[in-house]
Amino acid sequence: MTARQPRRLLRPLIYAAATATIGGSVLYYSYRPRNIPGSDPAAVPPKFGSDGTIAPPRFPKVRSRAEQIADLKRSAAISHTSEVTNGHFSSLFRSGGKTYNQETEGDKPYDLLIIGGGATGSGIALDAATRGLRVACIERDDFSSGTSSKSTKLVHGGVRYLEKAVWELDYNQYKLVKEALRERKYFLDTAPHLSSWLPIMLPIQKWWQAPYFWMGTKAYDFLAGSEGIESSYFLTKSKALEAFPMLKRNNVVGALVYYDGAHNDSRMNVSIAMTAALYGATVVNHMEIVGLEKDATGRLCGARVKDLVQEKNGKRAEEFTIKAKGIINATGPFTDSIRKMDDQTVDEIVAPSSGVHVILPGYYSPAKMGLIDPKTSDGRVIFFLPWQGNTIAGTTDAPTEISQNPIAGEEEINWILSEIRGYLAPDINVRRGDVLAAWSGIRPLVRDPKAKNTESLVRNHLITISDSGLLTCAGGKWTTYRQMAEEAVDEAIPQYGLRTGPIMHVPHISGTEMVDDAAPLDGTCQTHQVRLIGAHGYSKTLFINLIQHFGVETDVAKHLTESYGDRAWTVAALSAPTEKRFPVRGIRISPLYPFIDGEVRYAVRHEYAQTAVDVLARRTRLAFLNAQAALEALPTVIDLMAEELKWDSKRKNLEWRESVQFLASMGLAKSKLNVTRKDVESGKAAEYDEHERKLYSRHDRPADTIESDSKFESGENPMIGKDSPANK
């Protein structure tokens, strides 16, 4: 009896201690201190003079597009007169450009020629250049002109992929989610100015869904592990409606909120390409492949190209050859066209799928909260997210034909609007006229040509090599672009007999010698640590320094720092004075959005923008945010670019026609497709048609009450008795 007494006392103590330990561990894991990307102070803080004024940083410049093209041409004139040690850079490279010895290195063939300047192609160029390889990357249109600019703007692992992995016991789906969650963290670390964490609400319509969704979001958190930031959490109905007041009240019992990343996709793509250029890659847009070159043994050894900008300028585009030891095909939906240049008999591997998105005004969603509808009327998933001050909704998923600028169909747009009506409050009238822009992106799903069942699609990316040595990297998604690039370069090195090496003189991308980039460029893949251009001096308070130094408006300053990072200093410096008391600098190209004239000049001088569409769609995002506003800004953009690039009247007219044609693919009203520049400048293009007139109460005179609220009949004077003859 006496021996059992201590045991009775000891057992509850053990249980209590175990419970407290487990509970404490759960609490610590949920509320542990976390390092949120972008919240740290700038790695390169601004310098202040003795009088307290800010001394703006001076950054290295990328080599001009003409200099890059000259490098491409010299690669065909192979010189054996001397050798240059791998990794040797001239002193000019330390100021931002990789400069070859004109008689030696510049005349050697490239280690790699990458065809395609989207996320994958630019990522491969950056990976290879930071391993000490001599790299060229060419793009027929513009960086991010295709699929890479038309995404849902999410950096995510994929909650729905995790659900499929569990229910279908699919290990490949699980690997895809795990890989994407890891890459998501790298994404946010290397470009905190272009990406951020976004809470996404998952509405619960039935109580039985609560434990199912809770387990799903917690599994998502658990898989992220140390790569995760914020933990998912539950909201009661009242808290869910407080966070997302636009939700329909009668079919919501609560909500789960989980975290994923969001980003500015085309600006991310341009930043990757420009970072690769600063590390020595030869990067050229608007350069078209017209044929592939093979040696006597049938192995690929180069490509014939032509500069499309020359054709736009009314000149004959001269073809020339680029020599390279290896060629990588990273052309997304156009993958098969390059593969057939190599071998006409190959089977096509791309199964193009169309994804339509629409842009709605910002009042359709909270500024800092997204929403996912996990099961639409036809079983698909739809996202509803804040982006750049507006709201993005999508996407559809349907087989399509490959085209340069696909147009979003009315059927797809109306389907998205119909699904939105299903979960928004009935007093919110979701109107077709509220759609500010709509576009269709082509997702290049791929089939493995070596698989027995050639109809089955590869859920992840695919890397394959032809008999002649064409390495193709296709499929995948934005979040995993870096991993795809790493695997492609890993495959290319032994395939083409390449030697990597350390970079001895790293360019001072941060604009100072005081700060090391922290990435040991030793010849191995280090892109998970290589911060992109603009990241070094970025902080969440940088916009205050811009306001105090340049006198720009607050929303403009925030936009510049979130789009260019520390390069916002250069953009603001390129902005013209307003001749007003305030703002001092920054003339808006559209009164509705914070895009300013300095961005157009910066795009031309530092980001290889060659057309008005390059600026309106990929350097700024105006065409994606509001097609009509982009049309109205077009004359200003063309004039600014003409001043920079010395365009004549013929080129300006060509830019007008091609830009309006492009805006048609962004949802510009059909009634505006034949407008002239004179129509826009005179204000005629801003006139609204009958449909637009009905959207708003435009011409009603000011009144204390609207007619429907008045308690008095039309014409009745409330100051005189109802029975008075004056009211009869």
Stockholm file with secondary structure:
# STOCKHOLM 1.0

chainA/1-728         MTARQPRRLLRPLIYAAATATIGGSVLYYSYRPRNIPGSDPAAVPPKFGSDGTIAPPRFPKVRSRAEQIADLKRSAAISHTSEVTNGHFSSLFRSGGKTYNQETEGDKPYDLLIIGGGATGSGIALDAATRGLRVACIERDDFSSGTSSKSTKLVHGGVRYLEKAVWELDYNQYKLVKEALRERKYFLDTAPHLSSWLPIMLPIQKWWQAPYFWMGTKAYDFLAGSEGIESSYFLTKSKALEAFPMLKRNNVVGALVYYDGAHNDSRMNVSIAMTAALYGATVVNHMEIVGLEKDATGRLCGARVKDLVQEKNGKRAEEFTIKAKGIINATGPFTDSIRKMDDQTVDEIVAPSSGVHVILPGYYSPAKMGLIDPKTSDGRVIFFLPWQGNTIAGTTDAPTEISQNPIAGEEEINWILSEIRGYLAPDINVRRGDVLAAWSGIRPLVRDPKAKNTESLVRNHLITISDSGLLTCAGGKWTTYRQMAEEAVDEAIPQYGLRTGPIMHVPHISGTEMVDDAAPLDGTCQTHQVRLIGAHGYSKTLFINLIQHFGVETDVAKHLTESYGDRAWTVAALSAPTEKRFPVRGIRISPLYPFIDGEVRYAVRHEYAQTAVDVLARRTRLAFLNAQAALEALPTVIDLMAEELKWDSKRKNLEWRESVQFLASMGLAKSKLNVTRKDVESGKAAEYDEHERKLYSRHDRPADTIESDSKFESGENPMIGKDSPANK
#=GR chainA/1-728 SS CTTHHHHHHHHHHHHHHHHHHHHHHHHHHHHCCCCCTTCSCCSSCCEECTTSCEECCCCCCCCCHHHHHHHHHHTTSCCCSCCCCTTCCCGGGGGTCCCCCTTTGGGSCEEEEEECCSHHHHHHHHHHHTTTCCEEEECSSCTTCSGGGSSCSEECCCHHHHHHHHHTTCHHHHHHHHHHHHHHHHHHHHCTTTEEEEEEEEEECSTTHHHHHHHHHHHHHHHHGGGCCSCCEEEEHHHHHHHCTTBCSTTCSEEEEEEEEEECHHHHHHHHHHHHHHTTCEEESSEEEEEEEECTTSCEEEEEEEEHHHHHTTSCCCEEEEEEEEEEECCGGGHHHHHHHHCTTCCCCEEEEEEEEEEECGGGSCTTCEEEESSCTTSCCEEEEEETTEEEEECCCEECCCCSSCCCCHHHHHHHHHHHHHHBCTTSCCCGGGCCEEEEEEEEEEECTTSSSTTSEESSEEEEECTTCEEEEEECCGGGHHHHHHHHHHHHHHHHTCCCCCCSSCCCTTSCSSSCCSCCCSSSCCTTTCCCTTCTTCCTTHHHHHHHHHCCCHHHHHHHHHHHGGGHHHHHHTSCBCSSSSCCBCCBSSTTSCCBHHHHHHHHHHSCCCSHHIIIIIISCHHHHCHHHHHHHHHHHHHHHHHHHTCCHHHHHHHHHHHHHHHHTTTCCGGGTTCCHHHHHHTGGGCCCHHHHTTSCCSCCCCSSCGGGCSSCTTCCTTSCTTSGGGC
#=GC SS_cons         CTTHHHHHHHHHHHHHHHHHHHHHHHHHHHHCCCCCTTCSCCSSCCEECTTSCEECCCCCCCCCHHHHHHHHHHTTSCCCSCCCCTTCCCGGGGGTCCCCCTTTGGGSCEEEEEECCSHHHHHHHHHHHTTTCCEEEECSSCTTCSGGGSSCSEECCCHHHHHHHHHTTCHHHHHHHHHHHHHHHHHHHHCTTTEEEEEEEEEECSTTHHHHHHHHHHHHHHHHGGGCCSCCEEEEHHHHHHHCTTBCSTTCSEEEEEEEEEECHHHHHHHHHHHHHHTTCEEESSEEEEEEEECTTSCEEEEEEEEHHHHHTTSCCCEEEEEEEEEEECCGGGHHHHHHHHCTTCCCCEEEEEEEEEEECGGGSCTTCEEEESSCTTSCCEEEEEETTEEEEECCCEECCCCSSCCCCHHHHHHHHHHHHHHBCTTSCCCGGGCCEEEEEEEEEEECTTSSSTTSEESSEEEEECTTCEEEEEECCGGGHHHHHHHHHHHHHHHHTCCCCCCSSCCCTTSCSSSCCSCCCSSSCCTTTCCCTTCTTCCTTHHHHHHHHHCCCHHHHHHHHHHHGGGHHHHHHTSCBCSSSSCCBCCBSSTTSCCBHHHHHHHHHHSCCCSHHIIIIIISCHHHHCHHHHHHHHHHHHHHHHHHHTCCHHHHHHHHHHHHHHHHTTTCCGGGTTCCHHHHHHTGGGCCCHHHHTTSCCSCCCCSSCGGGCSSCTTCCTTSCTTSGGGC
//
